Amino acid sequence: MTSLISSLSWIPRGAAAQNPTKYAVDETELARIQGLAKGQLDAAKLELEIAQMMENDGIGLDDDDEEGADGENGDADWEDEEENDAAMEVEGDAVMEEDDADAATSAAAAAAKRIKAAAKGNGAGKADENGKDGGDDEDELAKFNLDDYDKEESRGAAMGAFSNIKGLTYYGDNADDPYITLEAKQEDEELERQELEIRPTDNLIVAAKTEDDVSQLEIYVYDEAEENLYVHHDLLLPAMPLCLEWLDFCPGRTGDDAASQKGNFVAVGTFDPEIEIWSLDVVDGLYPDAILGPPPKDPNAPQPPTPSITDSTPSTDASGNKKKKKKKAKKPKVVAYAEYHVDSILSLSWNRAHRNLLASASADKTIKLWDLARPTSSPALRSFDTLHADKVQSVMWNPKEPTVLLSGAWDGTVRVFDSRAPDAGVGTKVDSDVECLRWDPWEPASFLVSMDNGTVQSYDSRMLSVAKEPASVKRSKALWTLSAHDSSVSSIDINPLVKGMIVTGGTDNMVKVWNIDEQDSGKRNISLVTARDLGVGKVFSASFCPDDPTTLAVAGSKANLQIWDTATNPGVRSIFGDRLRALGKDLSKTGAGLIGLADDNEDDFSSDEEEP
C-alpha cells in the first residue's frame, strides 16, 4: 500500500502556543460541525440520486452488440429469479406461521399447567396421600412469609438519615481518603500539560503523511539543543494531502482587532477541491477551523444536466434480427469556476505582507486568491483562469513585492504577474514540466525553476517578455542552467540565512547541497558541495529551517522524516564556514548529523554482543 510524506512545512520558533489546548466540543462547535456535516451529507445524497438515475437509464455501460443481447436475456432471467424469490418468500412465511402457531399452542399449554398447579397448591397438597407435591409448594412459598407481608412495621422513620453515622469512616485530611482522587487527577493533568508543552526554542514541523488509506498531519517537535525529534500530535484528513502552507492569520475573524490577532495555522491542499485550515495549537482536533472551497450543495436546487448520450441505430445479426445497443455516456468535462476550485489543490502560498491573502494553484488550470478575513463560506476573492493551459503545479508570492505572484504549470510555462493586473504579466517557456518554484530572497527579481527533466534554471523576471495568454508565451534566456539530478527535481529550496546555499531533492533518492558563488564581475560559479541519500526514498520535500542556517528537513516516499544538520559535513564547513561563523554557528559538531524518530522495535542491546 502507499506510504509517503508528500509535503513538509517548518513552523518558526515562538509561533506555537506554549501550552496547546485540548479540542472541546461545546454547543457552538457542535452546531458548526453539524452544519458542515449536513452539507456534505446532502451533497452525497444528491450524487447518489444522480448516479441511480443514470444507472436506471442505462447510462455508462459500454458493451458490444452481443453483450447487449445477452443483457436483454439477462433482464428476463432476473425477472424469473425475482418471481421465484417471491414464491419462496410466500412459502417461507406460511411455514413460519405454522411453526409460530405450534410454538404458541405449546407455550399456552405449559402456562395452563403451571396455573393449575398453583391453584391446587393451597389444599391439594394436603389431600395428596404422599404429600410430596403440595408440601414442596408450601415450603417454597412459606419462606417468603406472604401472609404477614402487610403486618411488618416500617422502621425507616425511626432510623433517620444519620442513624448509622457511628459506622462511617472519616479522615482528617482529604489526602488520606482513598475515595477522593482529585489530587491524583490534578497531578495527571499537570503531567499531561508538561508533556504537551512547547518551549520557545522548539521548532515545529508539519508533515503531510499518507499510510495505506489513512491520511493525516503529523506535527513534530524538533529540539536542536537536545537533538530530539518526536511526534507531538496528529490530525486526521479526509483525503490525501498534496501541499502545506503555514500562516498566522486567524481565518474568518472579523472586527477591528482581527488583523492584529495572530495564531498558528496550516493550510492543507488535497486531492479534493477544498482547502482546509487547521489550528496547530489545538490537540486532537476533529474538524478544521475553516474550509475554502465549493459551498454545500442544496438538494432543492435544480438538478445538473446528465451527461449526453450517444444514440446508435439498431444493428442486425446474420439472421436479420435486430439487436439493441446499450447507451454510452460521454465522460464529463471538468469546467473551471471563478468562485472555487473543481480539482485537486497542488500548491498554496500565504502572503506575509497582506496576511489575509492566500493563493492556491489547482489541477483545474486556475489560480485563485482567498480573503481569510471574510466568512469561511465566502467564494474566492479572484480567479486567474487564462494564465496556463495545463495543471498549475506551483505558485508563490514575491517576498519583497507583496502583490506579485509567480506560477508554473505542466504546460511548460512560467508566469510572473501582478495580482491587480494579470494581463500585463510576463512569462517564459521552459524545457520541461515545472515541478517547483522559489523566489530568491537575496535577489527579489530572480527566481529558480526545477523541472521534470532533472534541471534547474534561474531567471530574472525583468528580462521576460510580456504574455497575455499561454499561446503567446515566448522562451527567454536563463541566467544559468544546472543539471541537478538524473530524474525529476521534485523539491528545491534557497537558504534564507546563508547567501548562495541551495538544496535540491529528486526522485533519484538524492539530496544535494549547492553553492552559487557570484563574483563582482557578474560571473556565477555553481558547484556541488555534498550529495547524500538520507534513506527517505524518492525525495518529495526538502526545506531549510527558518531559524538555523544548516538544518534541513527531508521526507519522501518511505514516509519517514529526517533532520540533517549539514554543518557536520566537511564540504559544507569548508565552503560556507566563513558565512556560518558570521552567523554564530557552532561548527565543532561531527558525525552523521542525522536525527530521526526512534525505532520502537529497536533492541536495548546490540545483537552483535555475545555472552562469554
N, C-alpha and C positions, 0 to 999 in steps of 0.2 A: 504494500500500500504506500501511498505518497506520504513522505515525511520531509519537511523542509522549513526553513525560515526564509521568507521571501523579502523581508524588509526590516531595517533597524532604524531607530531614532534615539539620539542622545538627549537627555534632559539636563540642562545646566545645573550646576551646584546652587543650592539655595532656592531653587524654583519650587521644589516639592514641599508640602507641609511636613513639619517635623513629626507630628502625630496624626497619621491618616485616620479617618473616621470609618466606622462600620456602616455598611449600607442599611438604612432603616426604611421600612415600608409604612409610611403614615397615610392618612386619608388623601392628602394631596398627591403623593407619589402613586398611590394605588389608582386614583382617578386618571392620572396621566398614562399609566401603563395600560389600564383598561381601554382608554381611548385609542392608543397605538395598536393594541392587540385587536380591537374590534375592527379597525380599518384594514388590517392585514387579513383578518378572517373574512370580512366582506369581499375583499379582493380575491381571496382563494375560492370562495363560493361562486363568484362571478365567472372566474376562469373555468371552474369545473362545469358550470352550466353551459358555457360556450363549447367546451370540449365534448360534452354529452350531446349537444345539439348537432355538432359536426359529425359525430360518430353515427347518430341516428340517420343522418342524411347520406351516409356512405362516403364522406369526405376523408381524404387522407390515405386511402387504400390504392396501391399501385400494383394491380395484378394483371396478368395477361388474359387472353380470351378463355383459355382452358380453365384457368383458376376462377374466372368469372362464372363459367358454367357450373363448376364444382361448388362455387359459393351459393348458387341458387339451390342446388340439390341439398347443400348443407343446411340451408334455412329450413327446408322441408323436414330434414332429419331432426333438426332441433325442435320443430313443432311437434313431431311424433313423440320425441322424448319428453316434452313438456306434458303431453296428454297422458303418457304412461306414468309420469311422476304424479300427476293429479289423481289418476286412478289408484296408485299405490297409497297416496295420502288418504284417500277416502277409506280404503280397506283398513289401513293402519288405524284410522280414527275409530272405525267400528270395533276393531279388536280391542283397542284401548278402552272403549266404552264398556265392552263386556267384562274386561278384567276389572275395571273400576267398580262395576256393579257387584261382581263376586266379592271383591275386597270389602265393599261397604256392607254386604249381607253378613259376611263373616264377622266383621267388627261389631255389627249390631247384635248378633247372637252372643258374642262374648260379653258385651256390656250387659245384656239381659241376664246372663248367668250371674254376673257379679252383683247386680241389683237384687236378684232373687236371694242370693246367699246372704247379703247384708240384711235383708228383711227378716230372714229366718234367724238371724244371729241373736235376737233378744230372747227367744224361747225355744227355738228348735234345738239348741244345744242341750238343754235340759231334757227334752223329750227323747233325744237320741240315747239309745241303750248304751252305746260305747262312750258317748260324751266327748269324743275327740274333737270333732269339727266345731261344735258350739263352744267348748272350753277354750279352744285356741283363739276364737274370735273375741270372747270376753276378755281373755288375758291381754290380747293385743290392744283393746280399747281401754282397759282398766288403767293402764299406766298413764294415760292422758288425764284421768280424773275429770271427765267431761261433766259428770253430774254436779260437781261442786265448782264448776268453772266460773259461774256468776257470783258465787259467795265469797270469793277471795277478796281480802281487803287490800286496797291500793296504798302503798307506803311512799308513793312519790312525794306527796306534800310534806310528810313528816321528815323525809330525808333532807330536803332542801338542796340548794345549789352547792353549798360548801360543807355538806355533812361528812364528807370523806377527805377533808383538807389535810388531816394529820398524816395521811398516807402519801401525800405529794412530796416529791424531792425537789429541793430548790438549791441554787448556788449563789454564793455571794458575788461572784464575778461571772459575767456572761462568757468569758473566755473558757471557763471550766465546764460550761454546759455543752454536752456533745451534740445537742439538737440545734444549737444556734451556730450557724455556719456563715454568718455574714462576713466575718473577718477573713475566713478562708476564701470566700468568693472575691473579696476585695484584693486579696493577695494574688489570686489568679488573674484578675483584671489588670493589676499593675504589671504582672509578668508579661501578659499579652501586649500591653501597651509598650513595654520596653522592647519586646521582640519586633514590633511594627515600627518602632521609632527610626526616623531617617535623620542622620546627622547632617549638619551644614556642609561637611566636607565630602559627603557621599554624592556620587553620580548615579542617576537612574538611566537605564537602557530599556527601551520598549522593543520587543521582538514580536513580529507577526509570524506566528508559528502554526503550521498545519501538520497534524499527525494522524494518519489514517483518514477518517472522515470528520475529525474534530478540529476546528479552527479556534484559536484563542490568541489573546495578547498576554505575553509573559513580561512582567515588569521586574527587571533585575536591579539589584543594588550592587554597585562596584565601589569598594573601599580601596583607594590606591595605596594608602599608608600601610594597611594590613595585607594588601594583595589578596583581597577576598571578593568573591563573586557568588551571589546566591539569588534565588527567585523570591521576591518579596510577596507578590500575589499575582493572580491571573484573572482575565476576563474572557468569558466565552463569546464567540462571534457566530452569527448565523450563516456566514459564507466565508469562503477562502479569502484572506486578505492579500492585497497586492501592493499597497503603498501606505506609508505613515507620514504624518507631519505633526510636530509638536507646536502648540500655541498656548498663550497665557490669557487670551480673551475669553470671558465667560459668555457663552452663546445664549442668545435670547434674553439677555438682561436689558432692561430699559430704565430710564431715569437719568438724572444729572450725574450721578456718581458711577454709572455703569462703565464708562470708559476708563476710570481710574482704578477700578477693581481688577485684580489680577488673580488668575487661578493656575491650574496645572492640568492641561487637557491634551488629548491626542486625537487627531482626525484620522479616520481609517477608510481607505478605499478598498472595495472588494469586487468580486465578480458581479455583485448586484449593482444596479444603477443608483445606489444610495450612498451617502457619506455619513458615517456615524461618528459622533464626537463624544468621547468618554472622559470622565474626570479620573485622573490618576491619584487623587487624594482620597478616593473612596474605595474601600476594600470590599470584595465580594459583590460588586455591582451586578444587577440583573438587566437593566435597560440603560442605553446611552442617554446622555444629557440632551442630545439633540440629534435629529436625523434630517439631513438635507437631501431632498430628492422628490420623487413623484408623490403627490398627495394621495391619501387613501381613496380607493375607487368607490364611487357611490353606486350601490346596487340599483337605485331607482333611476340612474342616468340612462340615456339612450344607449342601446347595445351597439358596439362597434361592428362594422361590416365584416361578414365572414369572408374567408379567403375565396378568391374567384375559382370557379370550377371549369375545367376544360371538358366540354361535352363532345363525344365522338359518336359517329353513326354506327349502328349495329353492324357487326361483321357476320359473315356466313361461313359455315364449315363445308366439308366436302359433300355432305348430303343436302346442302342447301338450307339447313336450319339456321335461323338467326340466333346469334349468341350475344348476350348483353355484356357490355364492357363496363367495368367499375369506373366510378367518377374519381378523378385525380385532382387534388388540391395543389395550387401553386404555393411555393414557400413564401411566407410573408416577408416583406422587405422592411428592414429597420429604418424608421423615419425619425430624424432628429427633431427635437422640440426646443424651443427657446427657453422654456421655463425650467426644465430639468433634464438630466441625462437619461438615456434609454439603453445604455450598455455599460460594460464594466468601467470602473474608475481606475485609471492606470497611473496617475500622478497627482500630487497635491503640493501646493506651495502657499505658505502663510506670509502675509505682508507685515513685516516688523515695524514699518513706519505707520501705516494705516492699519492698526491692529484688528479692525473689524472685517477686513477683507481676506477672503480665502479663494484661491484659484484652483480649478480642477481640470484635468485633461482626461478624455474618455475614449473608449473604443468606438464611440459613435461619431468620431471625427470632429468633435467640437471642444471648445474651451469655454468654461463658464466661471463667472465671478459670483461669489456669495457674500451677502452682508450679514455678518453674525449678530449685528445689533438688532436686526429685525426679528420678529417671531420665527421660531424654527420651522413653522409650516409654510413660510413665505417661499415663493419661487426664486430662481436665480436672478441676481441683480442685472446681469448682462450675459449675453451668449455670443461667442465668435464662431460662426458656422462655416465661413468660406476661406479660412486660412490654410487648411490642409485637406488633401484628398484621400487620406487614409487614417488609420488609428493614430491618435496623438499619444505618443509614448511618454513624453516628459514636458514639464512646464515649470518655470521658476521666475520669481520676482527678482529684479535687479536690486542689490543691497544698497546702492547709492542713489539710484533714480527710482523712487517708490511707485511710479506709475508705469514703468516699462516692464514688459513680460518677454521671456524667451521660451520658445516652444520648438519641439522636434517631433517628427512623425515617421511612420513607416512608408510614407511616400518619398522618402529620401530628401526632404527639405527641412530647413531650419528657419524659423521666422523670429524677428525682433520687432516689436510694435508697442506703441503707447496705447494703453487700455482706453484712453479717451478718444483716440483717433486711429483705429486699427487699419484703416485703408491706406494710411500714409506710412505703413511699416516697411521694413526691408527684409531680405531673405537671401538664402543661398542654397544651391543643391549640394549634396554630399555624395560620397561614393557608395553608401550602403544605408540600410535602415538604421535610424537613430535608436540607441539604447539608453543613453544617459546624457544629461546636460549639466554644466556647472558654470556660473559666473565666477570670474576671477576676482577674489576680494582685494587683491593688490592692484589690479588694473580694471576699474569698473566698466570700461567699454569692451573688454575682451571676455571670451568665454571658451570653454572646452566642450567638444562633442566626442563621445565614444560611440562606436558603431558595431554593427553585427559582423563585419569582416575582420575584426581584431585591431583596427586602427583608431588612433585618437588624433583629432585635429583641433587647432586653435585658430580663432577668427577674431578680427576687430570689427565690431558692429558698425563702426563709422565708415568702413570700406565696402559694405554690402550694398547691392543695388535695390532700388525700390520695386516692390512687387505687391500688387493688389489681390491676386488670386494665385492658386498653386501653379497653374499653367504658365504664368508669367515669371516665375522664379528662375533666375539665371545662376550659373556657377560662378563663385567668387574665389579669389586666390586666398589660400590659408596661410596664416603666419608660419606654421610649421605642421608637419605630419609625422606621427610616431607609430611604428608597427609594434604595438604593445604586447599582443597575445596571439597565439596560434588560432584562437577561436573568438567567439563574441566577447567584447568587453562589456560586461553586464553592470559594472559599477566603477565609478570614478569619484574622487574627492580631492579637494585642494585644502592644504593645511591653513587654517585661519590665523595661526600664530607664528609659523615659520615660512618665510617667503621662499618660493621656488620648490617646495616639497609637495609632491602629489602622490597619490596612491591609486592603483588600478587593480581591479579584480575581474577574472574571466571565467568562462565555463571550462577552461583547461585546468581548473583547480588551483591556479597560482594567484598569489597576491604579490604585487611588485611595487616597490617604492622608487620614485624617480626624482632626479634633481634637475631643475631648469635654471641654468646659470645665464643671466642676462648681463652682457658686458656693456660698457659705456658706449661702444661703437654701434650698439643696436643688435649685435650678433648674439644668437642664443645657442648655448650648448646644452643638449639634453642627454643625460647619462643615466643608466640603470644603477641604482645604489645597492639594492638587495631584492631577491625573489625567494619566495617560500611557499610551500604547501602546508597550510595550517590544519589540514585534516577536516575541513568543513564540507568537502565535496565541491561541487560547482559553486563558485562564489557568486552570490546574488546581491550582497551588500557589504561594503567596506567603507567606513567613515571615521574621521578623526574626532577625538574628544574635544569639545569646545573649551575645556579648562586645562588640559595638559597637552603640550606640544608633540609628544611622541607616542601617545596612547591611541591604538586602533581597535575598533570593534569590527569583527568579521563573522559572517554567517553565510550558510548556503544550503545545499541540497541534502546534507546529512542532519539537518535540524539541530545542530549544536552551535553554541555561541563561544567564540574565542576572543579574549582580550590579549593584544600583543603590544608589549612595551618595546617599540623599535629602538629605544636608546641602548638596549643590551646588544644590538648588532654592531660589530666593529666598523662596518661600512658607514652606517648612519652616524656613529660618533666621529668618524674621520671627515665626512663631507659636511655635516651640519653642526659639528662641535662648537665652533665659534658662535653661531647663531643661537644654539641651545644654551650655552653658558651665559650669553647676554640676557636670556630669559630666566636665569637662575635654576636651570635644570641640573639635577644631580646625574652625572654620567659615570658614577662608580659601580652601578649595578652590572652584574654579569649573569650568565646563564641563558636559558631559552627565552625567558621573558614572556611566556605564555601562561595565561590564567583562564581556567575554565571551571565548570561545575564539577564538584567532587562526585566520583562514581559511587553510587550506593552499594554496588556489588564488589567494591574493591576490598581485598582482604587486608587485615591489620598487619599480617606478617607476610614477608616475601615468600613466594613459592620456591625460590631457589635455595632457601636455608634448609639445611638438613641437620637432624639431631646426630650427635656423635654416637 
